[in-house]
Amino acid sequence: MNNVSVSQLKECGLTLRKTEYIKSISKDIETGVLDLEKLKDYADNQKIIDELVK
């Protein structure tokens, strides 16, 4: 996703803010800041949300 531009995402009908969220989460996954495997172990959705909005 880091190779996709904001304008390309907006062409898919996303708002600017949603494209920013997608780009940020994508970067965090790529750099290891966000571990998706760890999220699987969370039974509480609020913990997942907390990880995503750090």
PyMOL Python script that loads the backbone (N, CA, C, O; Angstrom):
from pymol import cmd

cmd.read_pdbstr("""\
ATOM      1  N   MET A   1       0.809  -1.205   0.000  1.00  0.00           N
ATOM      2  CA  MET A   1       0.000   0.000   0.000  1.00  0.00           C
ATOM      3  C   MET A   1       0.846   1.259   0.000  1.00  0.00           C
ATOM      4  O   MET A   1       0.386   2.319  -0.424  1.00  0.00           O
ATOM      5  N   ASN A   2       2.073   1.151   0.471  1.00  0.00           N
ATOM      6  CA  ASN A   2       2.899   2.357   0.498  1.00  0.00           C
ATOM      7  C   ASN A   2       3.261   2.830  -0.903  1.00  0.00           C
ATOM      8  O   ASN A   2       3.668   3.977  -1.086  1.00  0.00           O
ATOM      9  N   ASN A   3       3.116   1.957  -1.887  1.00  0.00           N
ATOM     10  CA  ASN A   3       3.401   2.355  -3.259  1.00  0.00           C
ATOM     11  C   ASN A   3       2.202   2.999  -3.947  1.00  0.00           C
ATOM     12  O   ASN A   3       2.317   3.511  -5.061  1.00  0.00           O
ATOM     13  N   VAL A   4       1.056   2.970  -3.279  1.00  0.00           N
ATOM     14  CA  VAL A   4      -0.165   3.554  -3.829  1.00  0.00           C
ATOM     15  C   VAL A   4      -0.272   4.991  -3.329  1.00  0.00           C
ATOM     16  O   VAL A   4      -0.096   5.262  -2.141  1.00  0.00           O
ATOM     17  N   SER A   5      -0.557   5.890  -4.234  1.00  0.00           N
ATOM     18  CA  SER A   5      -0.647   7.308  -3.852  1.00  0.00           C
ATOM     19  C   SER A   5      -1.998   7.622  -3.215  1.00  0.00           C
ATOM     20  O   SER A   5      -2.974   6.892  -3.383  1.00  0.00           O
ATOM     21  N   VAL A   6      -2.021   8.719  -2.487  1.00  0.00           N
ATOM     22  CA  VAL A   6      -3.256   9.196  -1.874  1.00  0.00           C
ATOM     23  C   VAL A   6      -4.299   9.456  -2.966  1.00  0.00           C
ATOM     24  O   VAL A   6      -5.474   9.129  -2.796  1.00  0.00           O
ATOM     25  N   SER A   7      -3.871  10.037  -4.070  1.00  0.00           N
ATOM     26  CA  SER A   7      -4.827  10.335  -5.145  1.00  0.00           C
ATOM     27  C   SER A   7      -5.406   9.056  -5.744  1.00  0.00           C
ATOM     28  O   SER A   7      -6.576   9.032  -6.127  1.00  0.00           O
ATOM     29  N   GLN A   8      -4.615   8.008  -5.829  1.00  0.00           N
ATOM     30  CA  GLN A   8      -5.129   6.735  -6.333  1.00  0.00           C
ATOM     31  C   GLN A   8      -6.178   6.157  -5.382  1.00  0.00           C
ATOM     32  O   GLN A   8      -7.193   5.618  -5.822  1.00  0.00           O
ATOM     33  N   LEU A   9      -5.928   6.273  -4.088  1.00  0.00           N
ATOM     34  CA  LEU A   9      -6.905   5.787  -3.111  1.00  0.00           C
ATOM     35  C   LEU A   9      -8.180   6.622  -3.165  1.00  0.00           C
ATOM     36  O   LEU A   9      -9.282   6.086  -3.048  1.00  0.00           O
ATOM     37  N   LYS A  10      -8.033   7.922  -3.340  1.00  0.00           N
ATOM     38  CA  LYS A  10      -9.206   8.790  -3.432  1.00  0.00           C
ATOM     39  C   LYS A  10     -10.029   8.459  -4.675  1.00  0.00           C
ATOM     40  O   LYS A  10     -11.253   8.589  -4.659  1.00  0.00           O
ATOM     41  N   GLU A  11      -9.369   8.034  -5.746  1.00  0.00           N
ATOM     42  CA  GLU A  11     -10.079   7.640  -6.962  1.00  0.00           C
ATOM     43  C   GLU A  11     -10.967   6.423  -6.717  1.00  0.00           C
ATOM     44  O   GLU A  11     -11.912   6.182  -7.468  1.00  0.00           O
ATOM     45  N   CYS A  12     -10.669   5.660  -5.674  1.00  0.00           N
ATOM     46  CA  CYS A  12     -11.488   4.500  -5.301  1.00  0.00           C
ATOM     47  C   CYS A  12     -12.695   4.910  -4.465  1.00  0.00           C
ATOM     48  O   CYS A  12     -13.493   4.065  -4.058  1.00  0.00           O
ATOM     49  N   GLY A  13     -12.825   6.207  -4.213  1.00  0.00           N
ATOM     50  CA  GLY A  13     -13.973   6.708  -3.478  1.00  0.00           C
ATOM     51  C   GLY A  13     -13.709   6.958  -2.002  1.00  0.00           C
ATOM     52  O   GLY A  13     -14.640   7.255  -1.254  1.00  0.00           O
ATOM     53  N   LEU A  14     -12.468   6.846  -1.572  1.00  0.00           N
ATOM     54  CA  LEU A  14     -12.129   7.077  -0.169  1.00  0.00           C
ATOM     55  C   LEU A  14     -11.936   8.563   0.104  1.00  0.00           C
ATOM     56  O   LEU A  14     -11.508   9.318  -0.769  1.00  0.00           O
ATOM     57  N   THR A  15     -12.255   8.966   1.315  1.00  0.00           N
ATOM     58  CA  THR A  15     -12.000  10.346   1.719  1.00  0.00           C
ATOM     59  C   THR A  15     -10.511  10.515   1.996  1.00  0.00           C
ATOM     60  O   THR A  15      -9.778   9.538   2.148  1.00  0.00           O
ATOM     61  N   LEU A  16     -10.084  11.749   2.057  1.00  0.00           N
ATOM     62  CA  LEU A  16      -8.683  12.036   2.356  1.00  0.00           C
ATOM     63  C   LEU A  16      -8.296  11.427   3.702  1.00  0.00           C
ATOM     64  O   LEU A  16      -7.236  10.813   3.831  1.00  0.00           O
ATOM     65  N   ARG A  17      -9.152  11.600   4.694  1.00  0.00           N
ATOM     66  CA  ARG A  17      -8.845  11.081   6.040  1.00  0.00           C
ATOM     67  C   ARG A  17      -8.710   9.566   6.041  1.00  0.00           C
ATOM     68  O   ARG A  17      -7.817   9.032   6.698  1.00  0.00           O
ATOM     69  N   LYS A  18      -9.575   8.865   5.321  1.00  0.00           N
ATOM     70  CA  LYS A  18      -9.483   7.397   5.246  1.00  0.00           C
ATOM     71  C   LYS A  18      -8.199   6.968   4.547  1.00  0.00           C
ATOM     72  O   LYS A  18      -7.572   5.985   4.942  1.00  0.00           O
ATOM     73  N   THR A  19      -7.807   7.699   3.513  1.00  0.00           N
ATOM     74  CA  THR A  19      -6.555   7.352   2.835  1.00  0.00           C
ATOM     75  C   THR A  19      -5.374   7.535   3.780  1.00  0.00           C
ATOM     76  O   THR A  19      -4.421   6.757   3.749  1.00  0.00           O
ATOM     77  N   GLU A  20      -5.438   8.568   4.623  1.00  0.00           N
ATOM     78  CA  GLU A  20      -4.364   8.795   5.598  1.00  0.00           C
ATOM     79  C   GLU A  20      -4.289   7.652   6.605  1.00  0.00           C
ATOM     80  O   GLU A  20      -3.201   7.197   6.956  1.00  0.00           O
ATOM     81  N   TYR A  21      -5.453   7.189   7.069  1.00  0.00           N
ATOM     82  CA  TYR A  21      -5.476   6.049   7.990  1.00  0.00           C
ATOM     83  C   TYR A  21      -4.869   4.809   7.339  1.00  0.00           C
ATOM     84  O   TYR A  21      -4.046   4.120   7.941  1.00  0.00           O
ATOM     85  N   ILE A  22      -5.278   4.540   6.122  1.00  0.00           N
ATOM     86  CA  ILE A  22      -4.787   3.354   5.406  1.00  0.00           C
ATOM     87  C   ILE A  22      -3.279   3.429   5.214  1.00  0.00           C
ATOM     88  O   ILE A  22      -2.567   2.455   5.460  1.00  0.00           O
ATOM     89  N   LYS A  23      -2.800   4.571   4.779  1.00  0.00           N
ATOM     90  CA  LYS A  23      -1.362   4.732   4.549  1.00  0.00           C
ATOM     91  C   LYS A  23      -0.582   4.575   5.859  1.00  0.00           C
ATOM     92  O   LYS A  23       0.472   3.939   5.882  1.00  0.00           O
ATOM     93  N   SER A  24      -1.095   5.146   6.937  1.00  0.00           N
ATOM     94  CA  SER A  24      -0.418   5.077   8.226  1.00  0.00           C
ATOM     95  C   SER A  24      -0.366   3.644   8.758  1.00  0.00           C
ATOM     96  O   SER A  24       0.685   3.182   9.202  1.00  0.00           O
ATOM     97  N   ILE A  25      -1.486   2.952   8.712  1.00  0.00           N
ATOM     98  CA  ILE A  25      -1.518   1.567   9.187  1.00  0.00           C
ATOM     99  C   ILE A  25      -0.634   0.683   8.323  1.00  0.00           C
ATOM    100  O   ILE A  25       0.066  -0.191   8.835  1.00  0.00           O
ATOM    101  N   SER A  26      -0.663   0.903   7.034  1.00  0.00           N
ATOM    102  CA  SER A  26       0.186   0.141   6.119  1.00  0.00           C
ATOM    103  C   SER A  26       1.666   0.321   6.454  1.00  0.00           C
ATOM    104  O   SER A  26       2.431  -0.643   6.482  1.00  0.00           O
ATOM    105  N   LYS A  27       2.054   1.567   6.706  1.00  0.00           N
ATOM    106  CA  LYS A  27       3.448   1.852   7.071  1.00  0.00           C
ATOM    107  C   LYS A  27       3.818   1.164   8.378  1.00  0.00           C
ATOM    108  O   LYS A  27       4.903   0.595   8.502  1.00  0.00           O
ATOM    109  N   ASP A  28       2.911   1.218   9.353  1.00  0.00           N
ATOM    110  CA  ASP A  28       3.175   0.588  10.648  1.00  0.00           C
ATOM    111  C   ASP A  28       3.315  -0.929  10.526  1.00  0.00           C
ATOM    112  O   ASP A  28       4.133  -1.531  11.221  1.00  0.00           O
ATOM    113  N   ILE A  29       2.532  -1.544   9.658  1.00  0.00           N
ATOM    114  CA  ILE A  29       2.660  -2.987   9.432  1.00  0.00           C
ATOM    115  C   ILE A  29       4.002  -3.286   8.775  1.00  0.00           C
ATOM    116  O   ILE A  29       4.721  -4.192   9.194  1.00  0.00           O
ATOM    117  N   GLU A  30       4.329  -2.521   7.747  1.00  0.00           N
ATOM    118  CA  GLU A  30       5.572  -2.743   6.994  1.00  0.00           C
ATOM    119  C   GLU A  30       6.812  -2.584   7.866  1.00  0.00           C
ATOM    120  O   GLU A  30       7.779  -3.329   7.706  1.00  0.00           O
ATOM    121  N   THR A  31       6.794  -1.624   8.783  1.00  0.00           N
ATOM    122  CA  THR A  31       7.969  -1.359   9.620  1.00  0.00           C
ATOM    123  C   THR A  31       7.991  -2.188  10.901  1.00  0.00           C
ATOM    124  O   THR A  31       8.962  -2.147  11.657  1.00  0.00           O
ATOM    125  N   GLY A  32       6.911  -2.945  11.143  1.00  0.00           N
ATOM    126  CA  GLY A  32       6.878  -3.793  12.330  1.00  0.00           C
ATOM    127  C   GLY A  32       6.334  -3.116  13.573  1.00  0.00           C
ATOM    128  O   GLY A  32       6.312  -3.720  14.646  1.00  0.00           O
ATOM    129  N   VAL A  33       5.898  -1.879  13.447  1.00  0.00           N
ATOM    130  CA  VAL A  33       5.310  -1.168  14.584  1.00  0.00           C
ATOM    131  C   VAL A  33       3.986  -1.823  14.973  1.00  0.00           C
ATOM    132  O   VAL A  33       3.663  -1.925  16.157  1.00  0.00           O
ATOM    133  N   LEU A  34       3.225  -2.263  13.980  1.00  0.00           N
ATOM    134  CA  LEU A  34       1.944  -2.931  14.210  1.00  0.00           C
ATOM    135  C   LEU A  34       2.071  -4.395  13.827  1.00  0.00           C
ATOM    136  O   LEU A  34       2.370  -4.719  12.678  1.00  0.00           O
ATOM    137  N   ASP A  35       1.846  -5.277  14.788  1.00  0.00           N
ATOM    138  CA  ASP A  35       1.956  -6.718  14.581  1.00  0.00           C
ATOM    139  C   ASP A  35       0.556  -7.318  14.446  1.00  0.00           C
ATOM    140  O   ASP A  35      -0.156  -7.475  15.438  1.00  0.00           O
ATOM    141  N   LEU A  36       0.170  -7.650  13.220  1.00  0.00           N
ATOM    142  CA  LEU A  36      -1.168  -8.185  12.990  1.00  0.00           C
ATOM    143  C   LEU A  36      -1.371  -9.543  13.654  1.00  0.00           C
ATOM    144  O   LEU A  36      -2.482  -9.869  14.071  1.00  0.00           O
ATOM    145  N   GLU A  37      -0.326 -10.321  13.754  1.00  0.00           N
ATOM    146  CA  GLU A  37      -0.435 -11.631  14.411  1.00  0.00           C
ATOM    147  C   GLU A  37      -0.823 -11.474  15.879  1.00  0.00           C
ATOM    148  O   GLU A  37      -1.588 -12.274  16.418  1.00  0.00           O
ATOM    149  N   LYS A  38      -0.293 -10.447  16.512  1.00  0.00           N
ATOM    150  CA  LYS A  38      -0.608 -10.184  17.913  1.00  0.00           C
ATOM    151  C   LYS A  38      -2.085  -9.836  18.082  1.00  0.00           C
ATOM    152  O   LYS A  38      -2.699 -10.190  19.088  1.00  0.00           O
ATOM    153  N   LEU A  39      -2.649  -9.148  17.101  1.00  0.00           N
ATOM    154  CA  LEU A  39      -4.046  -8.743  17.185  1.00  0.00           C
ATOM    155  C   LEU A  39      -4.987  -9.940  17.196  1.00  0.00           C
ATOM    156  O   LEU A  39      -6.074  -9.868  17.770  1.00  0.00           O
ATOM    157  N   LYS A  40      -4.578 -11.041  16.566  1.00  0.00           N
ATOM    158  CA  LYS A  40      -5.405 -12.248  16.537  1.00  0.00           C
ATOM    159  C   LYS A  40      -5.675 -12.782  17.929  1.00  0.00           C
ATOM    160  O   LYS A  40      -6.717 -13.388  18.177  1.00  0.00           O
ATOM    161  N   ASP A  41      -4.748 -12.562  18.830  1.00  0.00           N
ATOM    162  CA  ASP A  41      -4.856 -13.099  20.188  1.00  0.00           C
ATOM    163  C   ASP A  41      -5.759 -12.272  21.092  1.00  0.00           C
ATOM    164  O   ASP A  41      -6.106 -12.719  22.185  1.00  0.00           O
ATOM    165  N   TYR A  42      -6.138 -11.095  20.666  1.00  0.00           N
ATOM    166  CA  TYR A  42      -6.977 -10.231  21.492  1.00  0.00           C
ATOM    167  C   TYR A  42      -8.436 -10.664  21.395  1.00  0.00           C
ATOM    168  O   TYR A  42      -9.005 -10.730  20.306  1.00  0.00           O
ATOM    169  N   ALA A  43      -9.025 -10.955  22.538  1.00  0.00           N
ATOM    170  CA  ALA A  43     -10.446 -11.310  22.576  1.00  0.00           C
ATOM    171  C   ALA A  43     -11.308 -10.049  22.659  1.00  0.00           C
ATOM    172  O   ALA A  43     -12.483 -10.071  22.294  1.00  0.00           O
ATOM    173  N   ASP A  44     -10.736  -8.982  23.127  1.00  0.00           N
ATOM    174  CA  ASP A  44     -11.458  -7.728  23.335  1.00  0.00           C
ATOM    175  C   ASP A  44     -11.217  -6.784  22.151  1.00  0.00           C
ATOM    176  O   ASP A  44     -10.082  -6.390  21.886  1.00  0.00           O
ATOM    177  N   ASN A  45     -12.279  -6.429  21.452  1.00  0.00           N
ATOM    178  CA  ASN A  45     -12.146  -5.528  20.304  1.00  0.00           C
ATOM    179  C   ASN A  45     -11.556  -4.181  20.685  1.00  0.00           C
ATOM    180  O   ASN A  45     -10.891  -3.545  19.868  1.00  0.00           O
ATOM    181  N   GLN A  46     -11.784  -3.745  21.897  1.00  0.00           N
ATOM    182  CA  GLN A  46     -11.251  -2.448  22.317  1.00  0.00           C
ATOM    183  C   GLN A  46      -9.724  -2.460  22.332  1.00  0.00           C
ATOM    184  O   GLN A  46      -9.099  -1.442  22.035  1.00  0.00           O
ATOM    185  N   LYS A  47      -9.117  -3.594  22.672  1.00  0.00           N
ATOM    186  CA  LYS A  47      -7.654  -3.701  22.647  1.00  0.00           C
ATOM    187  C   LYS A  47      -7.142  -3.558  21.214  1.00  0.00           C
ATOM    188  O   LYS A  47      -6.109  -2.930  20.983  1.00  0.00           O
ATOM    189  N   ILE A  48      -7.857  -4.133  20.261  1.00  0.00           N
ATOM    190  CA  ILE A  48      -7.465  -4.018  18.860  1.00  0.00           C
ATOM    191  C   ILE A  48      -7.562  -2.549  18.427  1.00  0.00           C
ATOM    192  O   ILE A  48      -6.651  -2.021  17.790  1.00  0.00           O
ATOM    193  N   ILE A  49      -8.645  -1.917  18.770  1.00  0.00           N
ATOM    194  CA  ILE A  49      -8.825  -0.503  18.424  1.00  0.00           C
ATOM    195  C   ILE A  49      -7.717   0.337  19.033  1.00  0.00           C
ATOM    196  O   ILE A  49      -7.167   1.223  18.377  1.00  0.00           O
ATOM    197  N   ASP A  50      -7.390   0.057  20.289  1.00  0.00           N
ATOM    198  CA  ASP A  50      -6.325   0.803  20.964  1.00  0.00           C
ATOM    199  C   ASP A  50      -4.999   0.656  20.229  1.00  0.00           C
ATOM    200  O   ASP A  50      -4.252   1.627  20.113  1.00  0.00           O
ATOM    201  N   GLU A  51      -4.696  -0.529  19.735  1.00  0.00           N
ATOM    202  CA  GLU A  51      -3.448  -0.758  18.994  1.00  0.00           C
ATOM    203  C   GLU A  51      -3.450   0.021  17.683  1.00  0.00           C
ATOM    204  O   GLU A  51      -2.424   0.571  17.282  1.00  0.00           O
ATOM    205  N   LEU A  52      -4.593   0.067  17.023  1.00  0.00           N
ATOM    206  CA  LEU A  52      -4.673   0.718  15.726  1.00  0.00           C
ATOM    207  C   LEU A  52      -4.608   2.234  15.808  1.00  0.00           C
ATOM    208  O   LEU A  52      -4.193   2.882  14.847  1.00  0.00           O
ATOM    209  N   VAL A  53      -5.005   2.805  16.918  1.00  0.00           N
ATOM    210  CA  VAL A  53      -5.024   4.272  17.010  1.00  0.00           C
ATOM    211  C   VAL A  53      -3.849   4.845  17.805  1.00  0.00           C
ATOM    212  O   VAL A  53      -3.850   6.031  18.135  1.00  0.00           O
ATOM    213  N   LYS A  54      -2.875   4.039  18.107  1.00  0.00           N
ATOM    214  CA  LYS A  54      -1.690   4.530  18.828  1.00  0.00           C
ATOM    215  C   LYS A  54      -0.981   5.594  18.021  1.00  0.00           C
ATOM    216  O   LYS A  54       0.038   6.127  18.462  1.00  0.00           O
TER     217      LYS A  54
END
""", "prot")
cmd.dss("prot")
cmd.show_as("cartoon", "prot")
cmd.util.cbc("prot")
cmd.orient("prot")
